[in-house]
Amino acid sequence: MTDKRLEGKVIVVSGGTKGVGRAAAEEYAREGARVVIGGRDEKAALQSVRMMQIYGSEGIFVPTQLERVEDCRNLIDEAVREYGRIDGFFNYAGITPVSGLDTCDEETFDRVMDINFRACFFCCQQAVRYMREQGGGSIILTGSAHAWGGQKDRAAYACSKGVLLTLMEHISHNYASERIRCNYLTLGWTPTEGEVAFRMTQGMSESELRSQAAGILPMGRMLERSDYLEALVYLMSDASAMMTGSTFRITAGEYI
């Protein structure tokens, strides 16, 4: 008997080379899954694959330009070609540009929607096609507290996360009879590589960012990658087999 909760599963992670996506990919492998990482940073992905091998599992990297629908479909196809099935899809990839409703230009809007929504839509489409053939699977969409209106300078981003909430509801309502589950994991304010790099362009160090966030977030600190891992494993595991259509909130009490 194994105590690994994801033993035998094949899980795809889009945006799996950075931030919470990378942490999730490695944790899934530690729990016994074979993992397919989609993203752009091959060096980071191969470091994760080596870590997976240390855990006694395995994984592959599929170079993925999420603006390209054919790449989104190929990410899922490669998982099935390599491992014969897909049991889970975690959509982590996304961008968070500063852009208010009154200032957002067409290029910014299109890029946010292409990466945050359209890519997820077509990855889910391809995942569902395979999952229905094998009798089910679990999909996790990365949400944000911005989905419920959002801050004034994140209009396009807020809309993209709101439409993912609708996509989650659509999948969960219409595919439950085929044992395909979909849930929405609402992430909080996390010092990922992208967030830290963005704040540095504003002249703020990581320690200053953390200090500022601690004064804003009700629970007194930023979220760490590790804060999400138990939920991410649970939502992919058989323990959550009857859970679909749920909004899972891990935000340190933040409601935007």
N, C-alpha and C positions, 0 to 999 in steps of 0.2 A: 504494500500500500504506500502511496505517496501522499505527503501533506501539501504538495504544491497545488494551489487552487486552480491553475490554468493549464494543467498537464494535458498535452495532446491538442491544444487549441492553436489555431493560426490567426494572428491578429495583425492588421495593417494599421499603421500610424502615419497620417499625413502631417507634414511639418514635424517629423520625428527627429530632426537633427539639432533642435534647439529647445531651450526652456522646458516647460512641462511636458511637451511632446517627447523629448529625449528621455526625460526622467521616467515617463510612463513606459516607453519602449523597453528600457532596461529592467524596469520592475516587472513588466509582463514576462520577460524572459526568466527573471529570477523565480517567478511563480510557475515556470514550466512551459510557457508558450513559445512557439516559433514566431518570430516577429519580422515583418516586412516594413522597412522604413522608407517613406517617401519624402523627398526634399531636395535641396541643392548642395548642401555641404557634405561632400563625399568623405572628407577627412574625419569630420565629427561622427558621421554614420559608421564608418569602419571602426572607430574607437569603441562605439557602442556594440558593434557586432563582436569584437574581441571580448568585451565584458560579458556578453551573452554566453560565449563559449566557456568562460570561467564559471558561469553559473550552471553549466551543464546543458545549455540549450543552444539554439542557433538562430541566425537571422541573416537577412540580405538587405542591401540598399538598392533602391530603384530611383535613379535620377528623375526628378519630377518638376516640370515647370507648370505650376497650377493654373496659369493663365491659358494653358492649352488643354482643351477638353480631351484630346486624344491621349495626353499624358495622364490625366485623371483616370481614364478607363484603363490605361496600360498598367497603372499602379496596382489596381485590383487584379487584372489579368495575370500579372507576373506572380502574385501571391499564389494563385491557383495553379499556374504552370509549375512553380517550384515545389509547392507543398500539397497540391491536390484539392485544396478547399480554402474557405475563409470563414472563420467563426466570429470574428469581431473586426469592427472598423472604428477607430478613434480619430475623429476629425479635429485636429488641433491647429492646423495652419490658419494664419490670419494676419492682417496688418491693421494698425491703429493710428492712422494719420490724424493730425490736428486739423480740423476743418469744420467750421460751423455752417449752418444752413445758409446764412447770408454771404458766405465767402467761398463755399465749396465749388471748385471748377469741375467741368465735365470729365477731365482726365482723372482727377482724384476719385470722383464718384465711380467711374467705370472700373478703376483698378481695385477699389475696395470691394465692389460687388463681384468682380471676376474672381478674386482670390477668396474672399470670405464666404460668398454664397454660391456662385455658379460652380466653382470647383467642388465644393461640398456636395452640391446637388448631383453632379455627374459621377462623383465617387460613390455616393449612396445608391444611385441608379444601378451602377455596375455591381456593387456589393449585393444588392437585393436580388439581382438576377441569379447570382450564384447561390445565395443563402436559401432561396426558395427551392432550389433543386436538391439541396442537402438536408432540408428540414428545419432551417432556422438559423439565427445568429443574433448578435448584439451590436448595435450602433450607438456610439456616444458622440453627441455634438457639443463642441465647446461653446458655452454660453458666457454671457456677461451681464452684470447688473445694468449696463447701459441699455439692454434690450427693453427695459421698462421706461423709456424716455431718454435717458442718457444725459450727459453733461452738454452744455451749450456748444462747446468746441469739438464735439465728436458726433456730429449729425449723421454723416454717412456710415460711420462705424456702428452707431446705435441702430440704424435701420438694418444693417446687415445682420446684426445679432438678433434683432426682432424677427426677421424673416427666417432665420434658422430655428427659432422657437416654433414658428408655424410649420416648418418642414418636419421638425420632430413630432409635432402633433399629427401631421398628415401620415407619416410613416407608422406611428404607433397605432393610430385608429384603423388604418387600412390594411396593415400586414400582420396584425396580431394573430389572425386565423392561420397564418403560415409560420407562426412561431418566430417571426422576425421582430425583435424588440428595438426600441429607440428611446433614449433618454437624453436630457439636456443638463449638462454639468456646468453650473454657473461659477466661474472662477472669479476670484477677487484680485486685489491690487498686489502684484507679484513682481519682485525685482529680477525679471528675466533679462537676458542679454539685450534684447531690443529695448526694453523699458529703461535700463540703465544707460544705454548708448544715447537714447533720445534725451534723457534728462541732462546728460553731460553736454549736449549741444546747447542746453539752456544755462550752462554754467553751474550745474548742481552735481556734486559728487554722490556716490552711492550712499555713503553714511548720512549725508544731508537729506537725501531722498527718504531713507528709512526713518529718519527723525521726523520729517514732515508728515509722512504717512502715519506714524505712530500717534501723532496728535489729531489726526482726522478719523482714523478707523475706530469704531466703537470698542473693539477688543484690544486695541493698543499696540498692534504691530502689523507689519505686512505679512502676507501669505508667503510661505516657502514652497518650493516644488514638492517637498515631502508631505505637505499638508493635504495634497490631493490624491496621493498614491493609493491609500486604502479604499477610497471611493472608486477610483478608476479600476482597481482589481475587482472589487465587489460587482460593479456594473457589467464586467465582462465574464464573471464567474457564474456557475450554475446556481449559486446561492441567491442570485437575483433573477432566476428563471421566469418568475411571474411578475416582474416589474417592468412596465413599459409606460410611456407617456408621462414620465415624472420629471419635475424640475428639481435637481439636486443642487443646493446652494451652499457653497463654501467661500464666504466673502468677508469673514471677520466682522460680521454684522453690518456690512455696508449695503445700503439701499439708496441707489442714486435717484 
